[in-house]
Structure formats: C-alpha cells, structure tokens
Amino acid sequence: MSSSDQTEQSTLAPLLRQKRRSLPLFILFAGIFIFVAAAGALYVALRPVTLRIAVGPSGSEDQKLIQALAQTFARQQSAVRLSPIATDGAAESIALLGASKTDLAVARGDLEMPADAQSVAILRKNVVVLWAPSGLPVKGSKKSPAPKIKSLADLPGHRIGVIGRTEANVTLLHVVLTESGIAPEKVEVVQFGTNQISEMARDPTIDAFMAVGPLGSKITTDAIAATARDRGEPKFLPIDVSEVIAQRHPLYESEEIPGSTFSSSPARPDDKIETVGVNHLIVARQSLSETAVGASLDSCSLSVSRSRRNCLGLPR
C-alpha cells in the first residue's frame, strides 16, 4: 500500500466514524418529528368542532333546551360542541343563518328558510290549541254557562286572540280556516305577546283563543288556566280536517291532543282533540350538513329528546 493510500484512509476514517455516530441521531430526530406531526394531526382530527346555533327569544323553552343540549354534548365529550347565540326569535335566527353568521338555527318548519337550508334534527313538535270560553256562572244560578262558540264553524264574525307575535301563527290559522270552509277575512285576528296572557284573558272582546306550542308548553297551560279563571271553562275546538290539511300542506301534520293534557282536575280537555302540528327544527346550511359534522348532528335526535326531558322535567 502506497503512502498516499495510507494518508487517504487515515483522512476518511474519522469522517466515516462521524457519519456512523450521526446516523442514529438523524433517525432519532426523524422519529421525533414524525411522532410530533402524527400527534398534531391526531389532535386536530379529534379536537371537538364548535358550532354556533342561533336560538331565541331569551328565556324561552327553545333557548333552555339548546343550553341543556350544549351541556350534554360537553359532558359526553362529543365531537360536536354548541355555542348558543341569543336572538329575538326564529325569524332573526333564520336571518343569521342566511347571512352565514351562525352555523345552525332553531326555527319552525313552516317559516321561510334560506334556499340551501336543511333540517338536521327535530327539536320538538308544536300543536295548535284552539278554545273558547264558556262564560262565568251567574251567582245564584244552578245552570252551567254554555259557550257561544262550540266549533270552528261558529268563528265567523268573532275575534280570536292568537298568542305569539309571529306571522306564522296567523298563516297557520288561515290555513285551518280555509280548509274548514271558512273565509279567513270573516274572523278578526288579534295577536298578543307571550307576556300579555293576562291582558288577553281579561279582554271581553276576544271570543276564542289560539296557541301553538309543544304539548308540555307552560305558556299554553297558563293561558288556558288564565282564561278559565277570568272567562269560564274552556271549550276546546277540534280541527276535524287535520288529515286533509296534512295532505295538502306537507309542512303540517295531523295530531291529537290527549285528554287532561293541560289539567287533570278539572280535565282539560276532557277527551282527545284532533288538531294540526308543525315541527320545530334545528336547521343548517347544506354545505355544513354534508360534512362529517353534519353526519354527527344527524344522530343527535336522541340527545335532543333526553335534553328536552331534563330541561322541562318530563318523565324519562
């Protein structure tokens, strides 16, 4: 071996030893980098998605229910979390959805929705309750008072007090009247806010009443009790054409109000009543409902049901 070869080997030997020492460090750093990248990707993938949901008005059953649902999702460490946005009502909630200022909105199914809005869950079912006062008994008389209005056919020429300021309630009433063969213009409608029930009950010019809400609605129950106290026992008015309405107007469904729903003593009503129902929905933009988040929301109906029971104190 020449002196030049020995010199070259003596020069390369330290470099080879240095490369052999550096290789494990490179593998270690590469492994750490891959682990950190994988852990970061897993964190992003598993991190819960928070969705804004518009609901109102403040203090309403809808808002309480959504708050209970948000707490349920957080407690169960769901992949979806809810961040409620308080609004004045369903109309404003839908407007925020249309303006992309919220991801979800709570609204009645018969309200006008954005073109690409889709339902992702049924929050509850509303039913129409129609009743007329029988009048207070005359002192000293043993004769029970009889209501002036005994059916929908008696409504023309009278005034009906509708609970709630939304125009959707008036539209629904007009559908009921029209399908019952009654010209809507022959029935005068007076709307009252949910905070005006006492005023409505005492108004002697109101001949019948209408409420739209869930069967367990405190607003409806309190309104019936108030009118019974001030105007006499209620005569509930069935909607005999409910099935026809459901066929001609797909947004509505034929429903029944069981006896004693609003009071057991005395029974209000004293027997089941045929009526019309409309769903209260959680709606989302189509672009959202087609994602994995939307798929998760599609399965939240059971959570909604449980949260409603907890929120309203209903039996499981």
C-alpha positions as CSV (number, residue, x, y, z in Angstrom):
1,M,0.0,0.0,0.0
2,S,1.4,3.4,-1.0
3,S,1.9,6.3,1.4
4,S,-0.8,8.2,-0.5
5,D,-3.4,5.4,0.1
6,Q,-2.5,5.3,3.8
7,T,-2.9,9.0,4.0
8,E,-6.3,8.9,2.3
9,Q,-7.6,6.1,4.6
10,S,-6.3,8.0,7.7
11,T,-8.3,11.0,6.4
12,L,-11.5,9.1,5.6
13,A,-11.7,7.1,8.8
14,P,-12.7,9.9,11.1
15,L,-15.4,11.0,8.6
16,L,-16.8,7.5,8.5
17,R,-16.9,7.3,12.2
18,Q,-18.6,10.7,12.4
19,K,-21.3,9.6,9.9
20,R,-21.9,6.4,11.9
21,R,-22.3,8.5,15.0
22,S,-24.7,11.0,13.3
23,L,-26.9,8.4,11.7
24,P,-28.6,7.3,15.0
25,L,-29.2,10.9,15.9
26,F,-30.7,11.6,12.5
27,I,-33.0,8.6,12.9
28,L,-34.0,9.8,16.4
29,F,-34.8,13.3,15.3
30,A,-36.7,12.0,12.2
31,G,-38.7,9.7,14.5
32,I,-39.5,12.5,16.9
33,F,-40.6,14.8,14.0
34,I,-42.9,12.1,12.6
35,F,-44.3,11.4,16.1
36,V,-45.0,15.1,16.7
37,A,-46.6,15.5,13.3
38,A,-48.8,12.5,13.8
39,A,-49.7,13.6,17.3
40,G,-50.6,17.1,15.9
41,A,-52.7,15.6,13.2
42,L,-54.5,13.4,15.7
43,Y,-55.2,16.3,18.0
44,V,-56.6,18.3,15.1
45,A,-58.7,15.3,14.0
46,L,-60.0,14.6,17.5
47,R,-60.5,18.2,18.6
48,P,-64.2,18.9,19.0
49,V,-65.8,21.2,16.4
50,T,-67.8,24.1,17.9
51,L,-70.9,25.2,16.0
52,R,-72.8,28.4,16.6
53,I,-76.5,27.9,17.0
54,A,-79.0,30.8,16.9
55,V,-82.0,30.4,19.2
56,G,-84.5,32.7,20.8
57,P,-86.1,34.5,22.4
58,S,-84.2,34.7,25.6
59,G,-85.7,32.7,28.4
60,S,-87.8,30.6,26.0
61,E,-88.1,26.9,26.2
62,D,-86.1,26.6,23.0
63,Q,-83.2,28.5,24.5
64,K,-83.3,26.4,27.7
65,L,-83.4,23.3,25.6
66,I,-80.4,24.3,23.4
67,Q,-78.4,25.2,26.5
68,A,-79.2,21.8,28.0
69,L,-78.2,20.1,24.7
70,A,-74.9,22.1,24.7
71,Q,-74.2,20.9,28.2
72,T,-75.0,17.3,27.3
73,F,-72.6,17.4,24.3
74,A,-69.8,18.9,26.5
75,R,-70.4,16.4,29.3
76,Q,-70.3,13.5,26.8
77,Q,-67.2,14.9,25.2
78,S,-68.9,14.8,21.9
79,A,-67.1,15.6,18.6
80,V,-69.6,18.5,18.2
81,R,-70.0,21.3,20.7
82,L,-72.7,24.0,20.6
83,S,-72.2,27.7,21.2
84,P,-75.7,29.4,21.5
85,I,-76.4,32.8,20.1
86,A,-79.4,34.5,21.6
87,T,-81.9,36.1,19.2
88,D,-85.3,37.8,19.4
89,G,-86.9,34.7,17.8
90,A,-87.0,32.3,14.9
91,A,-87.1,34.9,12.2
92,E,-83.9,36.5,13.4
93,S,-82.3,33.1,13.8
94,I,-83.1,32.2,10.2
95,A,-81.8,35.6,9.0
96,L,-78.4,35.0,10.8
97,L,-78.3,31.6,9.1
98,G,-78.9,33.1,5.7
99,A,-76.2,35.7,6.3
100,S,-73.7,32.9,7.4
101,K,-73.4,34.5,10.9
102,T,-74.4,31.2,12.5
103,D,-73.9,27.5,11.7
104,L,-77.2,26.3,12.9
105,A,-80.6,27.9,13.7
106,V,-83.7,26.8,15.7
107,A,-86.9,27.5,13.7
108,R,-90.4,26.3,13.0
109,G,-90.7,24.2,9.9
110,D,-93.4,26.4,8.3
111,L,-91.2,29.5,8.3
112,E,-89.4,30.6,5.1
113,M,-85.9,29.2,5.0
114,P,-82.8,30.0,3.0
115,A,-82.7,28.1,-0.2
116,D,-79.9,25.8,0.9
117,A,-81.2,25.2,4.4
118,Q,-81.7,21.6,5.6
119,S,-83.1,20.1,8.7
120,V,-80.6,18.2,10.8
121,A,-82.8,17.3,13.8
122,I,-86.4,17.7,15.1
123,L,-86.2,19.7,18.3
124,R,-89.9,19.2,19.2
125,K,-93.4,19.2,17.7
126,N,-95.8,22.1,18.1
127,V,-99.6,21.6,18.1
128,V,-102.4,24.1,17.6
129,V,-104.7,24.6,20.5
130,L,-108.0,26.4,19.9
131,W,-110.5,27.1,22.6
132,A,-113.4,29.4,23.5
133,P,-114.6,30.5,27.0
134,S,-117.8,29.1,28.3
135,G,-118.5,32.2,30.5
136,L,-118.6,32.6,34.2
137,P,-121.5,31.1,36.1
138,V,-124.2,33.6,37.3
139,K,-124.3,33.9,41.0
140,G,-127.3,32.0,42.5
141,S,-127.9,30.2,39.2
142,K,-127.6,26.4,39.0
143,K,-127.4,26.5,35.3
144,S,-124.0,25.9,33.8
145,P,-122.9,28.5,31.3
146,A,-122.7,27.5,27.7
147,P,-120.0,28.7,25.2
148,K,-121.1,30.9,22.3
149,I,-118.5,29.2,20.1
150,K,-118.8,25.4,20.1
151,S,-116.9,24.6,16.8
152,L,-114.8,26.3,14.2
153,A,-118.0,26.9,12.2
154,D,-119.1,29.4,14.8
155,L,-115.9,31.6,14.4
156,P,-117.1,33.9,11.6
157,G,-118.0,37.3,12.9
158,H,-115.9,36.8,16.0
159,R,-112.4,37.9,17.3
160,I,-109.8,35.3,18.1
161,G,-106.8,36.1,20.3
162,V,-103.6,34.5,19.0
163,I,-100.7,34.0,21.4
164,G,-97.3,35.0,19.9
165,R,-96.3,37.8,17.5
166,T,-95.0,35.6,14.7
167,E,-96.9,35.9,11.4
168,A,-96.5,32.1,11.1
169,N,-99.3,31.6,13.7
170,V,-101.7,33.8,11.7
171,T,-100.8,31.9,8.4
172,L,-101.4,28.6,10.1
173,L,-104.8,29.8,11.4
174,H,-105.8,31.0,7.9
175,V,-104.9,27.5,6.6
176,V,-107.1,25.9,9.2
177,L,-110.0,28.2,8.5
178,T,-109.7,27.9,4.7
179,E,-109.6,24.1,4.8
180,S,-112.6,24.1,7.2
181,G,-114.6,26.1,4.6
182,I,-114.4,29.4,6.5
183,A,-113.3,32.6,4.8
184,P,-110.3,33.9,6.9
185,E,-111.4,37.5,6.4
186,K,-114.6,36.8,8.4
187,V,-112.5,36.1,11.5
188,E,-110.7,39.0,13.1
189,V,-107.3,38.1,14.5
190,V,-105.7,39.9,17.4
191,Q,-102.1,38.9,18.4
192,F,-100.8,39.0,21.9
193,G,-97.2,38.6,23.1
194,T,-96.4,35.8,25.4
195,N,-96.1,38.4,28.2
196,Q,-99.7,39.6,27.6
197,I,-101.6,36.5,28.5
198,S,-103.4,38.1,31.5
199,E,-104.4,41.0,29.3
200,M,-105.7,38.7,26.6
201,A,-107.7,36.6,29.2
202,R,-109.4,39.7,30.6
203,D,-110.3,41.2,27.2
204,P,-114.1,40.7,26.8
205,T,-113.9,41.4,23.1
206,I,-111.9,38.2,22.4
207,D,-114.3,35.3,21.7
208,A,-111.8,32.5,21.2
209,F,-108.1,31.8,21.7
210,M,-105.3,30.1,19.8
211,A,-101.8,28.9,21.0
212,V,-99.1,27.0,19.1
213,G,-96.5,25.1,21.1
214,P,-95.5,21.7,22.5
215,L,-98.0,19.7,24.5
216,G,-96.0,20.4,27.7
217,S,-95.9,24.2,27.0
218,K,-96.2,26.3,30.1
219,I,-97.3,29.2,28.0
220,T,-100.3,27.3,26.6
221,T,-101.2,25.7,30.0
222,D,-101.0,29.1,31.8
223,A,-103.1,30.8,29.1
224,I,-105.8,28.1,29.4
225,A,-105.8,28.5,33.2
226,A,-106.0,32.3,32.9
227,T,-108.9,32.3,30.5
228,A,-110.7,29.7,32.6
229,R,-110.3,31.9,35.7
230,D,-111.4,35.1,34.0
231,R,-113.8,33.9,31.3
232,G,-115.0,30.5,32.3
233,E,-114.1,26.9,31.5
234,P,-112.6,26.3,28.0
235,K,-114.5,24.7,25.2
236,F,-111.7,23.1,23.0
237,L,-112.3,23.3,19.3
238,P,-111.2,20.3,17.3
239,I,-109.7,20.7,13.8
240,D,-111.7,17.9,12.1
241,V,-109.9,18.5,8.7
242,S,-106.4,17.9,10.1
243,E,-105.7,15.0,7.8
244,V,-106.8,17.0,4.8
245,I,-104.5,19.8,5.9
246,A,-101.6,17.4,6.2
247,Q,-102.2,16.1,2.7
248,R,-102.5,19.5,1.1
249,H,-99.9,21.3,3.2
250,P,-96.8,19.0,3.8
251,L,-95.3,21.3,6.3
252,Y,-98.2,20.4,8.7
253,E,-99.1,17.1,10.3
254,S,-102.3,15.6,11.7
255,E,-102.0,15.3,15.5
256,E,-104.1,14.6,18.6
257,I,-104.1,16.3,22.0
258,P,-104.7,13.7,24.7
259,G,-107.3,14.3,27.4
260,S,-106.1,16.0,30.6
261,T,-103.0,17.4,28.8
262,F,-103.4,20.8,30.4
263,S,-105.1,19.9,33.6
264,S,-106.3,16.7,35.3
265,S,-108.7,18.3,37.7
266,P,-110.7,19.5,36.0
267,A,-109.8,17.6,32.9
268,R,-108.7,20.0,30.2
269,P,-109.5,18.7,27.6
270,D,-111.9,16.1,28.8
271,D,-111.2,13.9,25.8
272,K,-108.7,13.7,23.0
273,I,-108.8,16.6,20.4
274,E,-107.9,16.4,16.8
275,T,-105.5,19.1,15.7
276,V,-102.6,20.1,13.5
277,G,-98.9,20.0,14.3
278,V,-95.7,21.6,12.9
279,N,-92.1,20.6,13.7
280,H,-89.6,22.8,15.4
281,L,-86.3,22.1,13.8
282,I,-82.5,22.6,14.0
283,V,-81.5,23.7,10.5
284,A,-78.1,24.1,8.9
285,R,-76.8,25.2,5.5
286,Q,-76.5,22.3,3.1
287,S,-72.7,22.8,2.9
288,L,-72.4,22.1,6.6
289,S,-74.9,19.2,6.7
290,E,-72.9,17.3,4.1
291,T,-69.7,17.3,6.2
292,A,-68.7,14.8,9.0
293,V,-70.0,17.4,11.4
294,G,-73.4,17.2,9.7
295,A,-73.3,13.4,10.0
296,S,-72.7,13.7,13.7
297,L,-75.7,16.1,14.1
298,D,-77.9,13.7,12.2
299,S,-77.6,11.3,15.1
300,C,-78.4,13.9,17.8
301,S,-82.2,13.4,17.9
302,L,-81.8,11.1,21.0
303,S,-79.8,13.7,22.8
304,V,-82.4,16.3,21.9
305,S,-85.1,14.1,23.3
306,R,-83.2,13.4,26.6
307,S,-82.2,17.1,27.0
308,R,-85.9,18.1,26.5
309,R,-87.0,15.7,29.2
310,N,-84.3,17.0,31.6
311,C,-85.0,20.7,30.7
312,L,-88.8,20.5,31.0
313,G,-88.9,18.0,33.9
314,L,-90.7,15.4,31.7
315,P,-90.6,11.7,32.7
316,R,-88.0,9.5,31.0
